[in-house]
């Protein structure tokens, strides 16, 4: 078991979003909407299949100040953990 998997099992995730099959910019828009519903410090987990989402989420985190805690790839799926600022 990798450290990343262990961390996600321990971490308290408030919202999970399945954005598989959606292309840019929809995964980011879904994340933005979900983060707006969270309190500061709470965590969002989003799963996407768009390879461009890795770059998009890195830029989104920089622009918004929300923390991209991790991004992992499992086959063709990308899992992002974001924490609201």
C-alpha positions in Angstrom: 0.0 0.0 0.0 1.4 3.4 -0.9 1.5 6.4 1.4 -1.0 8.3 -0.7 -3.6 5.6 -0.4 -3.0 5.4 3.4 -3.4 9.2 3.6 -6.7 9.2 1.7 -8.1 6.4 3.9 -7.3 8.4 7.1 -8.3 11.8 5.7 -11.8 13.1 6.4 -13.3 13.9 3.0 -16.4 16.0 3.1 -17.4 15.9 -0.6 -16.6 13.3 -3.3 -17.2 14.1 -7.0 -17.2 11.7 -9.9 -16.2 13.7 -13.0 -15.1 10.6 -15.0 -16.0 11.0 -18.7 -16.1 14.8 -18.4 -13.7 17.0 -20.4 -12.2 20.4 -19.5 -13.5 22.6 -18.1 -16.3 20.6 -16.4 -14.1 18.8 -13.7 -12.8 22.2 -12.6 -16.3 23.8 -12.6 -17.6 20.9 -10.5 -14.7 21.3 -8.1 -15.2 25.1 -7.9 -18.9 24.6 -7.0 -18.1 22.0 -4.4 -15.4 24.0 -2.8 -17.7 26.9 -2.4 -19.9 24.7 -0.2 -17.1 23.7 2.1 -15.8 25.4 5.2 -12.1 26.4 5.4 -9.9 23.4 5.9 -12.4 20.8 4.6 -11.4 18.4 1.8 -12.9 17.6 -1.6 -12.0 14.4 -3.5 -12.6 14.4 -7.3 -12.1 11.6 -9.8 -11.6 12.5 -13.4 -10.5 10.8 -16.6 -9.4 13.9 -18.6 -5.6 13.8 -18.8 -5.6 17.6 -19.0 -7.1 17.7 -15.6 -3.7 17.3 -13.9 -2.5 20.6 -15.4 -5.9 22.2 -14.9 -6.1 21.4 -11.2 -2.5 22.6 -10.5 -3.4 25.9 -12.2 -6.7 26.1 -10.4 -5.1 25.6 -7.0 -2.6 28.4 -7.7 -5.2 30.8 -8.9 -7.7 30.2 -6.1 -5.4 29.6 -3.1 -7.0 26.3 -2.4 -4.5 23.5 -1.6 -4.0 20.7 -4.0 -3.1 18.1 -1.3 -2.5 15.3 -3.8 -3.1 14.0 -7.3 -2.7 10.3 -8.1 -3.2 8.3 -11.3 -4.8 4.9 -11.2 -4.9 3.6 -14.8 -6.8 6.1 -16.8 -8.3 7.8 -13.7 -6.9 10.8 -11.9 -7.8 11.4 -8.2 -7.4 14.9 -6.7 -7.7 15.9 -3.1 -8.2 19.6 -2.6 -8.5 21.5 0.7 -10.5 24.8 0.9 -8.4 27.7 1.9 
